[in-house]
Every structure is written in C-alpha cells, then in structure tokens.
Amino acid sequence: GDLFADKEVFVTSGYKAKLAERQADLEREKLEDKREALLNVLQQDNMDAFYRFQLKLRTG
C-alpha cells in the first residue's frame, strides 16, 4: 500500500481513454437496467400495464 506513496503517478492517454470508455459503458449499462426495470410489466404495482402488454402481444 504505502510502498510507492512518495512516487509520482503517470497515466498514459490510452489508459485514460480506456477508463473513460469503461465509465461510459458502466453508465450506459446502469441506464439500460433502470429502463428495463421501468418497462418490466411483471414488476409493476398495478396490472394495467400487464394486460396492455398481453393485448398488444395478441393483437400486434
């Protein structure tokens, strides 16, 4: 842990780009999970969305 505490830290531009890409992927995944949870008709409080979903499946 403290072995290199007094040393300078160098980060390459490629590594910075990779970190930014990883952060963007994590945020995108979090947003997709939130969206999925909102659209999941089986986890909603009332049954309106469930029945609307079933009707849409059957009628197209």
C-alpha positions as CSV (number, residue, x, y, z in Angstrom):
1,G,0.0,0.0,0.0
2,D,2.4,2.7,1.1
3,L,5.5,1.3,-0.7
4,F,5.1,3.8,-3.6
5,A,3.3,6.6,-1.8
6,D,6.1,9.1,-2.4
7,K,6.4,8.3,-6.1
8,E,4.8,10.2,-9.0
9,V,1.8,8.6,-10.8
10,F,1.8,8.5,-14.6
11,V,-1.2,7.7,-16.7
12,T,-1.0,7.3,-20.4
13,S,-3.5,8.8,-22.8
14,G,-4.5,5.4,-23.9
15,Y,-5.3,4.3,-20.4
16,K,-7.3,7.5,-19.8
17,A,-9.3,6.7,-22.9
18,K,-9.9,3.2,-21.7
19,L,-11.0,4.5,-18.3
20,A,-13.4,6.9,-20.0
21,E,-14.8,4.2,-22.2
22,R,-15.3,1.9,-19.2
23,Q,-17.1,4.6,-17.3
24,A,-19.3,5.3,-20.3
25,D,-20.1,1.6,-20.6
26,L,-21.0,1.4,-16.9
27,E,-23.3,4.5,-17.1
28,R,-24.9,3.1,-20.3
29,E,-25.5,-0.3,-18.5
30,K,-26.9,1.4,-15.5
31,L,-29.3,3.5,-17.6
32,E,-30.4,0.3,-19.5
33,D,-31.0,-1.5,-16.3
34,K,-33.1,1.4,-15.0
35,R,-35.1,1.5,-18.3
36,E,-35.6,-2.3,-18.2
37,A,-36.9,-2.1,-14.6
38,L,-39.4,0.6,-15.6
39,L,-40.6,-1.3,-18.6
40,N,-40.9,-4.7,-16.9
41,V,-44.6,-5.2,-16.7
42,L,-44.3,-8.1,-14.3
43,Q,-42.8,-5.9,-11.6
44,Q,-45.3,-3.0,-11.7
45,D,-47.7,-2.3,-8.9
46,N,-50.9,-2.5,-10.9
47,M,-52.0,-4.9,-13.6
48,D,-52.9,-2.3,-16.2
49,A,-49.5,-2.5,-17.9
50,F,-49.5,-6.3,-17.8
51,Y,-52.9,-6.5,-19.5
52,R,-52.0,-3.8,-22.0
53,F,-48.8,-5.8,-22.8
54,Q,-50.8,-9.0,-23.2
55,L,-53.3,-7.3,-25.5
56,K,-50.5,-5.8,-27.6
57,L,-48.9,-9.3,-27.9
58,R,-52.1,-10.9,-29.1
59,T,-53.3,-8.1,-31.5
60,G,-50.0,-7.0,-32.8
